[in-house]
Amino acid sequence: LEAMDAGVPVVAIRSGGPMETILDGETGYLVDYSGFETSNKNDSTATTTSRENATVKGFADAIHKLLADPVQARVMGQHGQERVDQIFGMGTFRKQWWGLLREAHERGFKRHRKGCTSYPSLGLSVIRSVWELAWVIIFAIFFTWVLRQVGLRG
C-alpha cells in the first residue's frame, strides 16, 4: 500500500493481501509462487537454483516489463495511487468509521428500548461497587483482628 500510495507500481506474490490490493497489470504485477523443491527426489544434488525458480523468474520478468516501458510504469503507479486514495484513503476511512459508530449507536438504542438489562444503570453499578468494597473492608478488619488474637501483629 505504501508503494502504491507513493505512485510506484508494485510487484508481489499472488497471495493474501496483495491479491486484495494490487490489480494485476493495472497497478502492478502479481507473480505466482513456486517453492524451491528438488527436481528429482532421488538425486539430492539436483535442486532447483534461484535462477531456475519460476517465482524468481516471474519477479525478474515483471521488473523487466516495468523498466522497459517507463511510461506504462508511470501510468500503473498513478492507477495504484488512485486506488489507494479511493479504497484506503482518509475519506473512505471516515465514512466507514462513522458508519460503524452509527450502527453501534442504533443497536444500543434498540437494546435499550427493548429493556435489555445487559447494560446496568450507573446507580446499580455504584451500589454494587460500594457493596463489594464493604466486603473487602470487613474482611480486612476480620483478618487484622485474627492476627492480633494470634499475636502476630502489635
N, C-alpha and C positions, 0 to 999 in steps of 0.2 A: 504493500500500500504506500509506503514512504517513497519508493522509487516512482511509482505511478503518479503520486501527488507532485513529485518534482518534475514530471513530464518526461520521464525516461521509460522507454519500452522495456518490458520485463521478460526474462527467460526463466522458467521454473519447471519443476517436475509436475506432471499431471496427476495430482492427488490432493485431497483435502481442501485447505484454504485457497491455494492458487486456482483451483477449478472454479471456485465461487467468485473470485475477483478478476481473474485475467480472462479476457475473451481472446481465444487462440486466433492469431492472425490479424487481430484488430488493435489490441492494446499490448501485445507481446506474443510470445510463443510458449506453448506447453509441450514438454518433452516427455515421452513415455519412459518409465523406469524399467531397467533390466538389471538384475543383480550381477555380481561378479562370480558366476558359477564356473566350475570346470567344464570344459567341452567334452572330456572323456573321463568318466568317473573312475575307470580302472587305471588311468595314467595320471599319477599325482603331479607330473611336471607339466601337464597340458592345461594350464589355467588361462583364462581369458585375460588379456592385458587390458590396461585402461584405454589403449589406442583402439582395441577391437570392440570395446564395450559399446552397446547401442545407445546407452544413456549419454555417455561422454560424446559420442559421435553426434547425437541429436543436439546436445548443447552447442557443440562446435559449429554445426550447420546453422543453427538458429542465430548464433552470434555473427557468423559469416554473412547471413542474409541481411542483418541489421547494418553491418559495416559496409556491405556492398551497395546498399541503397539508403544513403543518409536522409534523403527526402522522405522516403517511406517510414524510416525510423522516427523522424520528427513528427510525422502525422500520427504514428502509433502512440508516441509519447503524449501528444495532445489529446488523443482519444482516451488514453489512460487517465490523464489529469481530469478531463471532463467526467469520466466515470466515477472517480473518487469523489469529486465535488458533488455529483448527483446522488450517489448511493451512500457515501460515508461522510459527507460534508456536515458542517455545523448546522445548517438549516434543516437537513434531514434528521439529524440527531435531536434537535429541539422539537420538531414535530412528533417524533416517536416518543420522546420523553414526556411531553405534555399529554400525549395520548395515553401513555401508561398511568400517569398521575390522575387523569380524568377517569379512567377505567377503575382505578383503585378507589377513588372517591365515590363513584357510583355504586360499586359493590358494597362499600362500607355503609353507605346511606341505605341501601336495600336491606342489609343485615340489621341495621338499627331500626328501620321501620317494621321489620318482622318481629322485633322484640328479642333478638338473639342476645343471649347473656354471656357469650364467649368473651366479650369485652366489658369488664365490670366498670361501674361508675367510679369516679375519683373518691367519692365518700366511702364506698365499700373498701376500696384499696387502702385508704388511710386507716380505717378501723381495723382491717386485717393486719396491717403493719404494726400498729400500736399493740394489738393482741400478741403478736409474735415477740415484740420487744419486751412486753411484760413477762412472758415466759422465760426469756433469756435472763432478765434481771432476777426473777425468782430463783432460777437455777443457780446463778452466780452467788446469791445470798446463801442459799442452802449449802452449796459447795464450800463456801468460806466458813460457815458455821460448823460443818463436819470436820474441816481441817483444824479448827480451833479446839474442838472437842477431843480430837486425837492428839493434839499438842504439836502439830507440825507448823503452826503459824502463831506468832506472838500477838 
